[in-house]
Amino acid sequence: METDRETGTRTVVVQLIVGGCCGPTTSPFDDRVEAVVRQAVAEAGVPADLRCLSINEAYYGAVPPAVIERLAAESRGSGANPLPVVLVNGEVASSGVLPDIEELKTTLRNASS
């Protein structure tokens, strides 16, 4: 959650981590996930800042190391690709699947309060 110093408006930070290594290049699945996230943000009615990140950007500092470590451990344990990942205020909201839009809207609303 970020707060604008001038207006005092609180904004939910939504990060979408995709598999592109050198920039936020996306696969068709990543594009579908991004569309669901954008729709959920619009329908949730909360101020949100959506940031699309490559896995390299996430790994090299755009995401807290604990989140990266958790995703890597889950991937090692299951063998499943955790990407794309949707983070809401630094917490994993979705990983490796197309997020349920209603669940994501609930997560966004809860994160804004």
Residue, then its C-alpha position, 0 to 999 in steps of 0.5 A: m500500500e502506498t500513500d500519496r503525500e499530497t492527497g493522502t490517497r492510499t493506493v493498492v500496489v499490484q505487481l504482475i510478474v511474467g516470465g520474460c527475462c529482459g523486459p515485461t515481454t509476455s506470452p498469450f497466457d501472461d496477456r490473459v492474466e494481465a487482462v483479468v487483473r486489469q478487469a479486477v482492478a477496474e471492477a473492485g473500485v479501489p485505487a491501484d497501481l499495476r506494475c508489470l515486471s519481468i522475472n529478472e526485475a522481480y528477482y533483482g529487487a523489485v519484489p521482496p527477497a522473501v517472496i522470491e524465495r517462497l515462489a522458488a521453494e514452491s516451484r522446487g517442491s511441486g515442479a510447477n512453473p509459478l509464473p505469472v505471479v500476481l502480488v497485491n501489496g507484496e502478498v501472493a494473490s495468484s501464482g501460475v494460474l489464471p486468477d479468479i476475478e471475484e477472488l482477486k476483487t475481494t483481495l484488492r478490496n481487503a488490501s485497500s482497507 
